[in-house]
Structures are given as C-alpha cells and as structure tokens.
C-alpha cells in the first residue's frame, strides 16, 4: 500500500471509528456536530499541494491508528499533578487529563460573582445559551482558515469537553486562570479533542495560562481548538505553552475575535513534541482594537514545529504586532507562515510582522513566509524575516572573557530569545520558560551544535 492509499485509509478510520455523542437537550450542538461530520466526508487529506500544508507533511500522523474515547481511564483516580503545576499556587486552576476535565484536581474556589470558569461539558447545562451564541458565531464559520479544515471539523464533530471561561462586564480577575492539559499513556494511541471557549465581556479583563504537557514518552494526537472573544474595551493576556513529549503530535487552533477598543496579548510558546502545529486566526469586529501575538519556538533532534498566523484587519483604526522567534538545533525543522490582510475599508491600520530564526546546526532547517496583503491606501504596515547562525565573532568575544564555548553559545541563544522572555509578565511563567528553553537546546541530544 503506497502512502496515498495509506492516507485515505487512515482518514476513513479517523472519521468512522466512533459515533458522535448526542445531546438530546441541545439541538444546536447536535446540529453542529452532524454538520461537521458531513463536512468531513467531502474533505481531502491535507497534502503539500495545498498552500496551507505546503511545508508540513502529515506523514508522521498517518503512521498511527489514533483512537478517540469519551471515557477516562481507571488510572486517573491516583493521578497527581504537583510536578506539572506552576510554582505560584494562587491561580484559579482547571485540569484536563486526556482531554477531559477532572474536577477533583481543579481549584476554582473564591470566584467573583457571575464569573464562570469550568469545563465545557458541565457548563452546557448552566450557560448553554451563552455557549451556543458564541460557538455558532458566523465570523468564525466563514473564516478561510477553519471553514474548509478537516481537523477543525473533526474537533467539532466530537465536541464534548474543554475549557469554558466567561468574565462578565467590567469584572477584573484578581489572579490568573491556569489550565493544565495533561496527557497520560493509555493502552491505545489516543486521539484527544478538547474544545475551548473563552468570552471576555465589555470592559472586563483576565489572564489565561494554558499548558500542554504529557507524562512519559508515548504517542498520541491532541487536536484542540479554542475560540476567544474579547469584547469592546476588554483585555485578555493569554499564555499558551506547548511542552509535550518527544512522541506527541499536537495540532492547535486558536480563533480570536476582538471588539472595539479591546486589547489581546497572546504569547505562544512551542517547546516540545515530535510534530506540532498551531494555527492562529485573529480578526476585529470594531474600531480601535489592538492585538499583540508573540511567539517563541525551540526545535531539536527530529522535531517539527509549525506556526500559521492569519491576521485580518477588517475595521479602521486597529493595530497589531506579530513577533515570532525560533531557535532550531540538531536536525530540527520549523515552519512559520504569517499573513496580514488589510481590507479596503480598514483605513489607518497599523500592523507589523516580524520573524527571526537562529540555526544552531548544519542540519537545522526553517521555512519562513511572512505575507502582507494591503487593499487600503492609508495604512502603516511592514513585514520582515531573518535566518542566521551564531556569529563566531560574538562567541570569540565572550570566550575572551574566560567563558567556555558551550556557555558562550547558550548565552547568545538566551539573548536572542530575550525579546520574547521580556513579554512574559508573570515571573513564574518566565522562570519556567527560560529553564525549559535551556533544557531543550542544551540537553545531550542537542550537542551537535556547530
């Protein structure tokens, strides 16, 4: 059987392996699931002929027979999370294991009045109308990056559990929301499908920390999606840290819709995984909004990390800053595809896109494609990319101060990443990320640095 036939069989098994979970009390949810199921029947498997998948093969995915389950394993009652949570215990915390919320490990005591933080499944009965309103938003359904996406449809067809956050008008959380996605080894290679919804109402503000981690070194496929609504004059700081095992496969999809005068700051960190990709789609629904999307990816050994960024400026007087940096070591490979579109009526747009990459070995590779499409005539926009290696003169300068070569290169790498570290406003997050970057790049498998 050739690769094409293998891929078709893999897709057939993925689609037909189980039944869509019904919910007799929520007709709209059943309809969304069924519509997504029907969509999948007509989709082709992504390949390099499709522009969105030109640099990223799914050959690693189709080697596994991923299975979806709606049940938690019997091993979960004894699971502890101490080694995975951040040192600061003052956050509101939700824990998902293999895509399902585990209430006994969560801590959401002391929530302000009318603030909802919980799992999507349970919130269907208490906040069903809010969830229906936002998950059925036509702007997301019409998004070019999700409307014809096989994996997005797969996530919707099996939509069952995930994160639900609703911060009411003018509310300000006194501490961050920490969400731990922990994936544990099972008898089967799991297909994990969490669906998240975050709604920040007018004038409200919050900080959200998402972490994707795993125990052991086992194969699974996390195909997750998150819809974020930052309404008028609201603010959200969003940290998304993907730090999974060397056998994991991760496909994340983040859709962001901002109201007038709102502010969204997203920091995206890809630090682990065998095969990982994150698609970020941001757009506006009113004037005066600002969006910061910042990212850092470290790649080593035979890892592949891919970021796809699509920012649509469809209202006047909005601004955005997109700044991603990558450090690629060993035989690692990275992809960055960033796109800003400014529509004709989006005058006074201010948008800047930057991607810089540092290659630490002769075998390291990066494919970077920043794009600008401008249809308005009164804008301030720019984009740029760089790919380079460590400057030997800088290494020599540091070594002349009595520092050995390995430490000199480590210092230069951390300095290169420093612009992203400076955007990590929470000390516990910054400390954790800096340590993980050092471990990833200078562990024994990363010693083929040149």
Secondary structure, 3 states (H helix, E strand, C coil): CCHHHHHHHHHHHHHHCCCCCCCCCCHHHHHHHHHHHHHHHHCCCCCCCCHHHCCCCCCCHHHCCCEECCCCCHHHHHCCCCCCCCCCCCCEEEEEECCEECHHHCECCCCCCCCEEEEHHHHHHHCHHHHHHHHCCHHHHCCCCCCCCHHHHHHHHCCCCCEEEEECCCCECCCCEEEEEEECCCCCCEEECCEEEEEECCCCEEEEEEEEEECCCCCEEEEEEEEEEECCCCEEEEEEEECCCCCEEEEEEEEEEECCCCEEEEEEEECCCCEEEEEEEEEECCCCCEEEEEEEEEECCCCEEEEEEEEEECCCCCEEEEEEEEEECCCCEEEEEEEEEECCCCCCCEEEEEEEEEECCCCCEEEEEEEEEECCCCCEEEEEEEEEECCHHHHHHHHCCCCCHHHHHHHHHHHHHHHHHCCCCCHHHHHHHHHHHHHHHHCHHHCCCC
